[in-house]
Amino acid sequence: MQLSIDLHCHSRFSADGVAEPEALISQARAKGLHGFAITDHNTCACVDYFEQHGFLNKQGLPVNGLLIIPGQEITTAEGHLLALGVRLPDLKGIPALEAVELIHKAGGLAIPPHPYDFFRAGIREPVLETLGIDALEVFNAATTLKRYNRQAFAYAQERGLPMTAASDAHDSAALGTAYSILEAETFSLDGVLDAIRKGPTLRQRYLTPANALKKTWNNVFRLRRKRRPLPEKVA
């Protein structure tokens, strides 16, 4: 069966995300997706939220026709790495090689996003060469410059890697801008992961200028929050 899945998106549980979990679900249905992967930065809190509210089950099956794939975008020592199909603790700062090993040990897929985007924390080619990754995100709808996607595509071709496309949505309106079309044997988490290994078809479309600006604005506020000094202790 053919499944349309957005394999990289964020909720308000990401430091730079603003999307309410329920809004992501509504948008996925409105855009005709069969599901999406929730890949918040260094946390699986939204995965837990979806399960607690009955939108995701531990059996890896769709709920009311929509499959939510547990995941995380890990900030490794060398750059960002998507972990799909697994729940992991905060591994921020871990070496990428160790992160890949942990993802595989847990039964998931390791997929580097936006590896050539100079303005974002992708894992660069010298490190990619050392990693046993399962696929490469070659189309990111929120990429800073389009040539970065072309470079990722060329590298994946050279290495013979399966390729994925995703929105990298940080607000609900951007979900499903780009996505992967999978030929899956079953409509399930296992079916999706197996189909990614075989190589999806890519639905390639960029964020609108308004959504791109919104993402940049959210990043600015994220950095400002990080730089804000802690209050002095009261004697």
KEKE-3310 file (N, C-alpha, C; in steps of 0.2 Angstrom, whole numbers, plus 5000, padded with zeros to 4 digits):
npx = (5004:5002:5009:5008:5019:5025:5041:5048:5045:5040:5034:5027:5034:5047:5061:5061:5049:5031:5019:5004:5000:4988:4984:4994:4989:4977:4980:4988:4978:4970:4978:4978:4988:4995:5001:5013:5030:5035:5047:5054:5066:5079:5070:5056:5044:5032:5029:5025:5015:5006:5003:4997:4985:4979:4981:4992:4998:5006:5007:5011:5002:4990:4979:4963:4965:4976:4994:5006:5023:5035:5049:5064:5074:5090:5103:5118:5136:5141:5131:5114:5103:5091:5081:5071:5056:5058:5059:5069:5080:5085:5099:5108:5123:5129:5141:5140:5141:5139:5126:5119:5122:5114:5101:5100:5101:5089:5080:5077:5078:5091:5093:5101:5097:5095:5110:5119:5116:5123:5119:5113:5113:5118:5125:5140:5149:5162:5160:5148:5153:5158:5147:5135:5122:5104:5096:5095:5090:5086:5078:5073:5060:5062:5074:5089:5095:5092:5101:5108:5099:5101:5114:5114:5106:5114:5125:5118:5115:5127:5132:5123:5111:5095:5083:5075:5061:5055:5045:5050:5043:5039:5028:5011:5005:5014:5016:5017:5021:5032:5035:5037:5033:5028:5030:5022:5021:5012:5001:5008:5019:5031:5029:5031:5044:5051:5048:5055:5068:5069:5067:5059:5047:5049:5040:5042:5042:5044:5043:5032:5036:5030:5029:5042:5048:5042:5047:5061:5059:5054:5066:5074:5069:5071:5085:5086:5080:5089:5100:5096:5100:5101:5091:5097:5101:5091:5096)
npy = (4994:5012:5025:5041:5050:5062:5064:5072:5083:5095:5100:5110:5106:5106:5117:5127:5126:5128:5122:5115:5099:5093:5101:5098:5085:5088:5095:5086:5077:5085:5088:5076:5066:5050:5049:5055:5059:5063:5073:5080:5091:5084:5077:5066:5070:5074:5063:5055:5063:5061:5048:5047:5054:5046:5046:5039:5022:5009:4998:5001:5004:5012:5026:5029:5030:5037:5037:5040:5042:5038:5048:5057:5072:5072:5081:5079:5078:5081:5086:5087:5073:5062:5051:5038:5029:5025:5028:5038:5044:5061:5064:5074:5081:5069:5058:5056:5044:5035:5038:5033:5020:5017:5020:5010:4999:5000:4997:5007:5019:5028:5044:5057:5074:5088:5089:5097:5110:5125:5134:5128:5115:5102:5086:5084:5080:5073:5066:5060:5050:5040:5034:5022:5025:5024:5030:5046:5062:5071:5081:5095:5104:5117:5121:5132:5137:5131:5124:5116:5105:5099:5095:5086:5076:5072:5066:5056:5048:5045:5037:5027:5027:5026:5039:5053:5064:5079:5090:5097:5104:5117:5124:5121:5123:5121:5108:5093:5100:5095:5078:5060:5047:5031:5014:5002:4987:4985:4995:5002:5005:4996:4993:5005:5009:4998:5001:5013:5009:5003:5014:5028:5037:5055:5069:5084:5100:5117:5127:5141:5158:5165:5155:5151:5163:5163:5152:5156:5167:5160:5154:5164:5169:5158:5158:5170:5166:5157:5165:5173:5180:5171:5174:5183:5175:5177:5184)
npz = (5000:4997:5006:5013:5021:5033:5038:5047:5059:5071:5088:5100:5111:5107:5108:5099:5093:5089:5087:5092:5098:5095:5084:5074:5071:5066:5055:5047:5044:5036:5025:5019:5023:5028:5040:5052:5058:5074:5079:5089:5096:5105:5114:5119:5124:5117:5111:5122:5126:5115:5116:5129:5127:5119:5105:5099:5099:5108:5100:5088:5078:5067:5073:5072:5058:5057:5058:5070:5071:5083:5088:5087:5086:5088:5095:5091:5095:5083:5075:5070:5071:5065:5074:5071:5075:5088:5106:5115:5128:5133:5123:5120:5114:5113:5105:5087:5081:5092:5095:5083:5085:5097:5093:5083:5091:5098:5089:5079:5065:5059:5053:5045:5045:5034:5030:5023:5025:5028:5038:5047:5060:5053:5051:5044:5029:5031:5043:5041:5032:5041:5047:5050:5043:5040:5030:5021:5023:5010:5005:5012:5017:5023:5021:5020:5009:4992:4986:4995:4997:4985:4985:4996:4990:4979:4987:4993:4982:4977:4987:4988:4996:5004:5001:5009:5011:5019:5029:5040:5049:5060:5065:5064:5052:5042:5041:5031:5020:5012:5009:5012:5001:5003:4999:5007:5016:5026:5035:5047:5061:5059:5046:5040:5043:5037:5024:5022:5022:5010:5001:4998:4988:4983:4989:4984:4990:4994:5009:5011:5009:5020:5030:5031:5036:5048:5054:5055:5064:5076:5079:5082:5094:5102:5103:5110:5122:5127:5129:5139:5155:5170:5185:5199:5214:5229:5243)
capx = (5000:5006:5008:5011:5021:5030:5046:5052:5041:5041:5028:5029:5039:5054:5063:5059:5042:5025:5013:5000:5000:4982:4985:4998:4985:4971:4984:4989:4971:4967:4982:4978:4993:4993:5004:5019:5035:5036:5054:5056:5073:5081:5065:5051:5039:5026:5027:5022:5008:5001:5001:4993:4979:4975:4983:4997:4998:5012:5007:5013:4996:4986:4973:4958:4967:4982:4999:5011:5029:5039:5055:5067:5080:5096:5108:5124:5141:5143:5126:5107:5102:5084:5080:5064:5053:5060:5059:5075:5080:5089:5105:5111:5130:5132:5144:5135:5142:5136:5119:5117:5122:5109:5095:5099:5100:5082:5076:5075:5082:5095:5093:5103:5093:5099:5117:5123:5114:5128:5116:5109:5117:5118:5131:5144:5151:5167:5157:5143:5156:5159:5141:5130:5115:5099:5094:5097:5085:5089:5074:5070:5056:5064:5082:5091:5096:5090:5107:5109:5096:5104:5120:5112:5103:5120:5129:5115:5116:5134:5133:5117:5107:5088:5082:5068:5059:5051:5044:5054:5038:5039:5021:5006:5003:5020:5016:5015:5023:5035:5034:5039:5028:5031:5027:5023:5017:5007:5000:5010:5026:5036:5029:5034:5052:5054:5048:5060:5074:5068:5068:5053:5047:5049:5036:5046:5039:5047:5039:5030:5040:5028:5031:5050:5049:5039:5052:5066:5057:5054:5073:5077:5066:5074:5091:5085:5078:5095:5105:5093:5103:5097:5090:5101:5098:5089:5100)
capy = (5000:5018:5029:5048:5052:5067:5061:5076:5089:5097:5102:5115:5103:5108:5124:5132:5124:5132:5118:5111:5092:5092:5105:5093:5079:5091:5097:5080:5074:5090:5087:5069:5062:5044:5050:5059:5057:5068:5073:5086:5092:5081:5075:5063:5072:5074:5056:5053:5066:5058:5041:5048:5056:5041:5047:5034:5016:5005:4992:5004:5004:5019:5027:5033:5031:5041:5034:5044:5038:5041:5049:5063:5075:5072:5086:5075:5082:5083:5089:5084:5066:5060:5044:5036:5023:5024:5033:5039:5050:5067:5062:5080:5081:5062:5057:5054:5036:5032:5039:5028:5013:5017:5020:5003:4994:5001:4995:5012:5021:5034:5048:5064:5079:5094:5088:5102:5117:5128:5138:5123:5110:5096:5082:5085:5074:5069:5062:5055:5044:5035:5032:5017:5027:5020:5034:5053:5067:5075:5086:5098:5110:5123:5122:5139:5137:5125:5120:5112:5099:5096:5092:5080:5071:5069:5062:5050:5044:5042:5031:5022:5028:5028:5046:5055:5071:5080:5097:5100:5109:5119:5126:5116:5125:5119:5100:5091:5104:5090:5072:5054:5042:5024:5008:4998:4980:4985:5001:5001:5007:4992:4993:5012:5008:4994:5005:5019:5006:5002:5020:5031:5043:5061:5074:5090:5107:5122:5132:5147:5164:5167:5150:5151:5168:5161:5147:5160:5171:5156:5152:5170:5169:5152:5160:5175:5163:5154:5170:5177:5178:5168:5179:5182:5172:5181:5182)
capz = (5000:4997:5012:5013:5028:5034:5042:5051:5061:5078:5091:5105:5115:5105:5111:5094:5090:5092:5085:5097:5096:5091:5078:5070:5069:5062:5048:5044:5041:5031:5020:5017:5025:5032:5046:5052:5063:5078:5080:5093:5098:5112:5119:5117:5128:5113:5110:5128:5126:5110:5119:5135:5125:5114:5098:5097:5103:5109:5095:5082:5073:5066:5077:5068:5051:5056:5061:5072:5072:5088:5086:5091:5083:5093:5094:5093:5095:5076:5072:5071:5069:5067:5077:5069:5077:5094:5111:5118:5133:5130:5122:5118:5115:5112:5098:5082:5081:5098:5094:5078:5088:5102:5089:5080:5097:5100:5083:5075:5060:5060:5047:5046:5041:5031:5031:5019:5026:5032:5043:5052:5063:5050:5051:5038:5025:5034:5049:5038:5029:5046:5051:5047:5043:5036:5024:5021:5021:5004:5003:5018:5014:5026:5020:5020:5001:4989:4983:5000:4996:4979:4988:5000:4985:4976:4991:4994:4976:4977:4993:4987:5002:5003:5002:5012:5010:5025:5030:5046:5051:5067:5066:5061:5045:5038:5041:5025:5014:5009:5013:5008:4999:5005:4997:5013:5016:5031:5038:5054:5062:5056:5039:5037:5044:5032:5017:5022:5020:5003:4997:4996:4982:4987:4987:4986:4989:4999:5013:5008:5012:5027:5035:5032:5040:5055:5057:5057:5070:5081:5081:5085:5101:5105:5105:5115:5128:5129:5131:5144:5161:5176:5190:5205:5220:5234:5250)
cpx = (5004:5004:5011:5013:5026:5035:5050:5048:5042:5035:5031:5033:5046:5055:5061:5053:5036:5019:5010:5000:4994:4981:4988:4993:4980:4974:4985:4983:4969:4972:4982:4984:4991:4996:5010:5024:5036:5043:5057:5064:5075:5076:5059:5045:5032:5024:5023:5015:5003:4999:4996:4986:4976:4976:4988:4997:5004:5013:5010:5008:4993:4981:4969:4961:4973:4988:5004:5017:5033:5046:5058:5073:5085:5101:5115:5130:5143:5137:5119:5107:5095:5084:5072:5062:5055:5059:5066:5075:5084:5096:5110:5119:5133:5136:5139:5135:5139:5128:5116:5117:5116:5102:5094:5098:5092:5077:5073:5079:5085:5096:5095:5099:5097:5106:5122:5121:5119:5125:5113:5114:5117:5125:5134:5147:5157:5165:5152:5147:5158:5153:5137:5123:5110:5096:5097:5092:5088:5084:5071:5067:5058:5071:5083:5092:5095:5096:5109:5106:5099:5110:5119:5110:5109:5124:5125:5115:5122:5135:5128:5113:5100:5087:5075:5067:5054:5050:5048:5049:5039:5033:5017:5005:5008:5020:5014:5017:5027:5035:5037:5033:5031:5027:5028:5019:5011:5007:5001:5017:5031:5035:5032:5042:5055:5054:5053:5067:5074:5069:5061:5053:5046:5044:5039:5043:5042:5041:5038:5035:5037:5029:5038:5051:5047:5044:5058:5065:5057:5062:5076:5075:5069:5081:5091:5084:5085:5100:5102:5097:5099:5096:5095:5098:5097:5093:5095)
cpy = (5006:5023:5036:5050:5057:5065:5065:5082:5089:5100:5108:5112:5104:5115:5129:5130:5127:5128:5114:5104:5091:5095:5101:5088:5082:5092:5091:5077:5079:5090:5080:5065:5056:5045:5054:5057:5063:5068:5079:5086:5089:5079:5071:5064:5072:5067:5053:5056:5063:5051:5042:5050:5052:5042:5042:5028:5013:5000:4995:5004:5011:5020:5032:5035:5035:5038:5039:5040:5042:5042:5055:5065:5076:5077:5082:5080:5085:5086:5085:5077:5064:5052:5043:5030:5021:5030:5033:5045:5056:5065:5068:5080:5074:5062:5054:5046:5033:5032:5034:5021:5012:5017:5013:4998:4994:4999:5001:5014:5028:5038:5055:5069:5085:5094:5093:5109:5120:5132:5134:5118:5103:5092:5082:5079:5070:5064:5057:5049:5038:5032:5027:5019:5023:5024:5041:5057:5072:5080:5089:5104:5117:5124:5130:5141:5131:5121:5115:5105:5095:5092:5086:5074:5068:5065:5055:5045:5041:5036:5026:5022:5029:5035:5047:5062:5073:5088:5101:5106:5111:5123:5121:5117:5122:5111:5098:5095:5099:5084:5066:5049:5035:5019:5003:4992:4981:4993:5001:5004:5003:4992:5000:5011:5004:4997:5010:5015:5004:5008:5023:5035:5049:5066:5081:5097:5111:5125:5138:5152:5165:5161:5150:5157:5167:5157:5151:5164:5167:5154:5158:5170:5163:5154:5165:5172:5160:5159:5174:5175:5176:5174:5178:5179:5177:5179:5180)
cpz = (5000:5002:5011:5020:5028:5040:5047:5053:5069:5081:5096:5111:5113:5107:5105:5090:5093:5091:5091:5094:5092:5085:5072:5067:5064:5055:5044:5040:5035:5025:5017:5018:5029:5039:5046:5058:5067:5081:5084:5095:5105:5117:5115:5121:5124:5112:5116:5128:5121:5113:5125:5133:5120:5107:5095:5102:5103:5104:5089:5076:5073:5071:5073:5061:5051:5061:5063:5074:5077:5085:5090:5086:5088:5091:5096:5093:5089:5072:5073:5067:5070:5069:5076:5072:5084:5099:5114:5123:5129:5129:5119:5119:5114:5105:5093:5081:5086:5097:5089:5081:5093:5098:5086:5086:5099:5095:5079:5069:5061:5053:5048:5042:5039:5032:5028:5021:5031:5038:5048:5054:5060:5052:5045:5035:5028:5039:5046:5035:5035:5049:5046:5047:5039:5030:5026:5019:5016:5002:5010:5016:5017:5025:5018:5012:4998:4987:4989:5000:4990:4981:4992:4995:4981:4980:4992:4988:4976:4982:4992:4993:5000:5005:5005:5011:5016:5025:5035:5049:5059:5069:5062:5054:5040:5037:5034:5019:5009:5013:5009:5007:4999:5002:5003:5013:5021:5033:5045:5054:5058:5049:5036:5038:5038:5025:5016:5019:5013:4998:4995:4990:4986:4984:4989:4984:4995:5003:5010:5012:5019:5032:5036:5037:5048:5058:5060:5064:5076:5084:5084:5093:5105:5107:5110:5122:5131:5132:5137:5151:5166:5181:5196:5210:5225:5240:5255)
residu = (MET:GLN:LEU:SER:ILE:ASP:LEU:HIS:CYS:HIS:SER:ARG:PHE:SER:ALA:ASP:GLY:VAL:ALA:GLU:PRO:GLU:ALA:LEU:ILE:SER:GLN:ALA:ARG:ALA:LYS:GLY:LEU:HIS:GLY:PHE:ALA:ILE:THR:ASP:HIS:ASN:THR:CYS:ALA:CYS:VAL:ASP:TYR:PHE:GLU:GLN:HIS:GLY:PHE:LEU:ASN:LYS:GLN:GLY:LEU:PRO:VAL:ASN:GLY:LEU:LEU:ILE:ILE:PRO:GLY:GLN:GLU:ILE:THR:THR:ALA:GLU:GLY:HIS:LEU:LEU:ALA:LEU:GLY:VAL:ARG:LEU:PRO:ASP:LEU:LYS:GLY:ILE:PRO:ALA:LEU:GLU:ALA:VAL:GLU:LEU:ILE:HIS:LYS:ALA:GLY:GLY:LEU:ALA:ILE:PRO:PRO:HIS:PRO:TYR:ASP:PHE:PHE:ARG:ALA:GLY:ILE:ARG:GLU:PRO:VAL:LEU:GLU:THR:LEU:GLY:ILE:ASP:ALA:LEU:GLU:VAL:PHE:ASN:ALA:ALA:THR:THR:LEU:LYS:ARG:TYR:ASN:ARG:GLN:ALA:PHE:ALA:TYR:ALA:GLN:GLU:ARG:GLY:LEU:PRO:MET:THR:ALA:ALA:SER:ASP:ALA:HIS:ASP:SER:ALA:ALA:LEU:GLY:THR:ALA:TYR:SER:ILE:LEU:GLU:ALA:GLU:THR:PHE:SER:LEU:ASP:GLY:VAL:LEU:ASP:ALA:ILE:ARG:LYS:GLY:PRO:THR:LEU:ARG:GLN:ARG:TYR:LEU:THR:PRO:ALA:ASN:ALA:LEU:LYS:LYS:THR:TRP:ASN:ASN:VAL:PHE:ARG:LEU:ARG:ARG:LYS:ARG:ARG:PRO:LEU:PRO:GLU:LYS:VAL:ALA)
# end
